[in-house]
């Protein structure tokens, strides 16, 4: 039976390292080590995990991007994604409502 992605969760995880100056340097004087932590749930109960590391407020942007892309991912067949990852990538980055956002950065 084909497993489909049925849910995309994203969590904004932050560590207040700026309070003690941990990880700071001349360019990053107040870093709060952070990540957007993504959990994919499939129809067969399997889970997939991923994260994007940032150093603070950038996590808000990454979390918003995950939430915007989630509707394009839910319903995809896991085996199809792994079978042709380039097609999956094109599908989610060529959405007519979102494709120009990636050009802004």
N, C-alpha and C positions, 0 to 999 in steps of 0.2 A: 504494500500500500504506500502511496506517495505521501510524504510528509510535507505539509504546507506551513509556512510561517503564519501564526495566528495572532501574535502579539509582539510589539516592540516596546520595551520599557527603557527609559533612560534616567539615570540618576546623576545629579551634580554633586560630586564628592570633593570636599575641600579640606585642606589641612592648614591651620593658621600659622604657618611657619614664619610669616612676617612679624609676628609678635616678639619673636626672639632673634630675628635676623638670620635664621638658618636659611642657607641657600642664596643669600643675597650677594651681590657683587656690584661693581661700578655701574652696570647697566640696569640691573634688576634690584632696586633698593628695597622693595617691599613684596617679594614673591610669596604668594600663597599657593603652594603646590596643590594642584587640582587635577581632576579628570572628569570627563563625561564617560560614565560607565553604562554600557548598553547590554541589555539582556534580550535575546530573541527566544521566543517560545514557539515550538512547532506543534503541529496537530497530534504527533505521537508522544508528546511530553518531553522530547529532547530540548535541551537548552543550549544556546550559544552565547558566548560572552566576548565583549571587546571593550577597549577603552581608548580614548584620545587624551593624551596628557597635555595639560596647559599649566600656566602659573598664575591663575586667578580669574579675572573677569572674562577672559577669552572662553572660559568654560560655558558661560551663558550663551555665547554665539554657537558653540558646537552643539549644545543641548537643543537650541532652537532649530538648528539644521537637522538634527536627528528627528525631531518631532515633525518637521516639514516633510521629510523623506519617508517617514513611517508608512503613510498610506500607499506609497509606491512599492513597499516591501511586503506588507501584509498580503497574504494570498499567494505569494510566490512559492513554487515547489522547490524544496531544498535541493533535490537532485538536479533540477534544471539549472539552478544557480551554479553549482559545482561543475556541471557538465559544460557550461559555456559562460564563464565568469565575465568575459568581455561583453557579451550581450546584456547580462544583468547590469553591468556598470553603465553601458550606453542607455539602457532603459531608465535608470534612476537619474542619470545626469543630463538626459535630453528631454526631460519633462518640459512641456511648452511654457508652463507657469514659473518654473524654477531655473531654467537653463542659464539665464543671464546673471543670476545671483553669483554663481561661481566665477564669473568674469570680473565681478566687482572687486575681488580680492586679488 
